[in-house]
């Protein structure tokens, strides 16, 4: 039988315990951040990061089954509000249903790229796909008809 003994300084023991707790906290934070970053990708099977160029945006929309014009019909810079009022409730729900969380971008400037869809299933013309981009990451999107009796829905192509 072997017996090991060690003389440990109380300060070093406390510092070691604090370091271990901080490392565990950092690991939990990193896992949570990776999960949040990939939530949209997991829910849709599409990676929302690395969308830098026009071709990247077209490819992203194509992953949903959309064929779009080669150039956006509009590019807007928008500010995500610090606080959302009741008018945003449905839009936030639409984004949330796709795995996007706009509340993380409150107060941030984003770009919205709108593309004309050329293959909408009903044959309706003028339908647009919009992507909200923040630092090369898709943070939201929708398909809409700007007509008088228009509609708005998620990026998923209706069957």
N, C-alpha and C positions, 0 to 999 in steps of 0.2 A: 504494500500500500504506500502511495506517495502523497504527501501533503505539501501543497504550495502555499506560501504566504507572501504577501506583498505589502509594502508600506505605501499608502496612497495619500497624497495631499488632498485635503478636503476641497480646496479651491479648484484643483485640477479635476476632481471627480464631478463637481458641480458644472464646471465649464464643459466637460465631456458630455454630461447629460443634456445641457443646453444645446450643444452642437448637434447631438443626435436628434433632439426634438426639431431643431431648425432644418436639418437635412430631411427628416420625414415630412415636415411642412412643405418644403420646396418640392419634394417628389409628388406630394398630393396636388400642389398648385400646378405643377407641370402636366400631370395627368389630366386635371380639370381643363387646363388651357388647350391641350391637344384634343380633348373630347369636344369642347366648344367650337374650336376651329374646324373640326371635321364634321360637325353636326349636319350642316347642309350637304356635305358630300355623302355622308352615311344615309341620309334620308332620301337622297335623289340618285346616288350612285355617280355623282359628278363632283369633280374637285373644283371648288370655287376660287382657289388661289392661283396665282400666276397668270391672270387674265390681263395681259399688258397691251396687246395690239388689237387692231381691228380684226385681224384673222382669228385671234384667240377668242374674241367676243362672238364672232360668227360660228366658230367651232363649238363654243359653249352652248349657243342656241341650237345648233345642229344636234347636239347630244340629247336634246329634248324632242327632236324630230322636225324642227323648224327649218325651212329654207327661207332665207331673207335676202333682201337687196344687198349688194356688195358694200354700200356705204350707208352710214346712219342717216336717217332723215332729220335727226336733231341730236345735239349734244348740249346738255345743260349742266351748269354747276348749281347744286342745291345745298342748302344748309339743313341738316337734320335738326329739328327743334330740340331745345333743352328739355321741354316738357311737352308731352303729347296731350292734346285735348280730345274731346269726344269725336271730332271729325276724322281722327286718325284710327279709331278703334278697329273698323273693318279692314283697313289697309294693314295694320299691324297683325291682325289675325291671319290675313292672307299670307303675309311674309312668314309668320310663325309656322303656319301649316306646311311650309316648304323647308323648314329648318333654319330660317334666317331670323336673326334677332336684332332689329334696328335700334333697340334701346341701348345697345352697347356703343352706338355711334352718335348719341345725343351731343349736339353742339359741333359736330364735325361737318366739314365740307366734302361732298361726294359729287361724282359725275353720274348723270343719267344719260345713257345712250339708248335711243329709240331706233328700231329697225322696222322697215316695212316687211311684213310676212307675205310670202308669195304662194304658200301652200296651205292656207287655212282650210280645214276639212269641209266647211260648208260652201267654200268658193267665195265667201264674202271678201270684198276688197277693202283696203284701207286699214286692215287690222295691223296692230303694231306690237312688237315685243320690246319691252323696256328692261334694261339692266342698270342697277345701281352699283357703282364701283367705288371702292375706297382702297387706295394704295394697292392696286392690282388684284383686289379680291372682290368677288361678287358678293354683295351683302344683301341683295334683294332683287326682285324681278317680277314682272307681270306681263300678261298678254291682255290687250284691250282694244276695243273698237271705239274710236272717238265720235262715232255717229250719234245722232239724236237719241236713238233707242239702243245705245251701245252697251257694252258689257266689259267686265274685267274678271280675269281668273288667273290662277297660278301658271307657271311656265310649262306645266305638263300639257302635252298635246292631247286634245279630246279625241276619243275614238269614233 
